[in-house]
Amino acid sequence: MIRKGGIGSFRIEGGHRLKGELVPQGAKNEALQVLCAALLTPEPVTFQNVPDIVDVNKLIRLIAAMGVIVDDLGEGSWRFTARDVDIEFFQRPEFRQLGGGLRGSVMIVGPLLARFGRGYIPTPGGDKIGRRRLDTHFTGFQKLGATFTYDAREGFYQVRSEGLKGCYMLLDEASVTGTANIIMAAVLAEGRTTIYNAACEPYVQQLCHMLVRMGALIDGIGSNLLHIDGVDRLHGTEHRLLPDMIEIGSFIGLAAMTRSEVRIKNAGREHLGMIPDVFRRLGITLQFVNDDILIPAQEGYEVARFIDGSIMTVADSPWPGFTPDLLSIVLVVATQARGSVLVHQKMFESRLFFVDKLIDMGAQIILCDPHRATVIGQDFQPLLRGISMTSPDIRAGVALLIAALSAEGTSTIHNIEQIDRGYQRIDARLQALGAAIERI
């Protein structure tokens, strides 16, 4: 059964200490890639640990509408059999409605182009966090020999090919979704494709490993230089998604801000990259117990400085750098630290605009420009105060939720479908830790 997101608000009574265990959901960003890869083969592909969140469920509905046989096996497991894909579906209004409501829908284009010689997508939706261009995707397809057209009036993208041919390409940016889409097109292309400046995030690695199990020939997995030798066909496989590292980082921030003891189970430590180190620089104590992360209750945390004594800067960069999806969490955690932090969001020019809501809660933040904010930590003196606010996007929404849980008084967060897009039943999971959160 595919659940739909909740329309409504959260009412949060802040100031409660939490305690308990959290199991991270399957990775949202991985799911949007690997589920689309099932379109590359007529044979069954089975997935485990698929998160039950709005964005993933929208993609599952879109894939089912294409004629793919979709079986819900329960407990986050799904089987896709793309034996009969209705290519004419992509010309119907239903496709424009389903595909246009989800940015991840762009990931169907590479597999469709590779297997059927045609790929379509309406202008995709998603977070309103600034420009998110798709040039890398379509430039890559063109280099493989596809013809690209864009109807600006209809907002409709189309690529066609009589047969893709491998080539050398240097990506203009290390786009995660662009890299994944081009990989899925190249695995069935004739000859060798070399992709330089490829994204190498764990989720791209997971996609590559899955494709190799399906029969693809990919060399250089985990690096920014990939060599792909095209094959005639791919086969079915089984694939388990990684724990969601963005959710793990969010839980670390939650524990610190609410001064709570939280244990994150089965965190997939080897795939977290710099995430633990960045939170440690903010003064947060992390203990690894096997594959669990224990965050003990701390009455306060102090931001480190650079060796020369200058203010700590946290910036995003392509993997293995720090993920931009956690900068909103870092920013809110810094509001109650001892010391100051400069948060530099390089990729999206609208992602820091939610700080006005934190300022209304009493945070000391200077928004320097659309990409940089200086946060002066207050060491919980005073506490943030509860207010009514609206969630602008997934990550800012959870950052505001964390702020509300730590604040004095009651907060209301509207537009919580944004949070439901990326976090599975977050209210029920936090209630189990002792949070006073209600969906209204």
Number of C-alpha atoms within 10 A of each C-alpha: 9 13 11 15 21 17 13 13 19 18 19 25 20 24 23 17 18 22 20 13 18 20 17 23 25 24 22 28 21 24 25 24 24 25 24 24 26 29 29 28 20 19 17 18 24 21 20 18 19 25 25 24 24 24 27 26 20 22 24 19 15 20 24 17 18 18 16 22 16 19 14 13 13 9 11 15 16 19 20 26 21 22 15 12 19 12 14 9 14 18 11 9 10 13 19 20 13 19 26 20 18 22 19 23 27 26 24 27 26 31 26 23 27 28 23 16 18 20 23 25 23 24 21 20 15 17 16 13 16 12 10 12 9 14 14 20 22 22 19 26 28 15 17 24 19 24 16 15 13 15 11 9 6 10 13 16 19 18 22 21 19 13 16 25 20 22 19 15 16 14 19 13 15 20 21 20 22 25 24 26 26 26 30 30 28 33 33 26 25 17 15 19 25 20 23 19 17 28 27 25 24 20 26 24 18 21 22 26 17 20 25 17 15 21 18 23 18 21 15 15 19 19 16 16 16 22 21 23 18 22 16 11 14 20 17 20 19 14 21 17 21 24 25 26 26 24 24 24 21 21 23 28 25 27 25 29 30 25 22 21 20 22 24 21 18 16 24 17 16 8 15 21 17 14 20 18 14 16 22 16 18 24 20 26 17 16 13 13 12 11 13 18 23 19 23 18 19 16 12 16 24 18 20 19 16 11 8 6 8 11 16 19 16 19 20 17 14 17 18 16 13 19 20 20 19 21 23 23 26 22 26 26 27 32 28 28 25 19 21 25 26 21 24 22 23 14 17 15 15 16 25 22 16 19 23 15 17 23 15 15 22 17 24 19 22 15 17 12 12 16 18 20 20 21 24 19 24 20 17 17 9 12 19 25 21 24 18 16 21 17 22 20 22 21 26 27 26 27 27 26 26 24 31 31 27 27 26 19 16 18 24 21 23 20 18 23 22 25 27 23 25 28 26 20 16 14 18 14 14 20 13 14 18 14 21 19 22 14 15 12
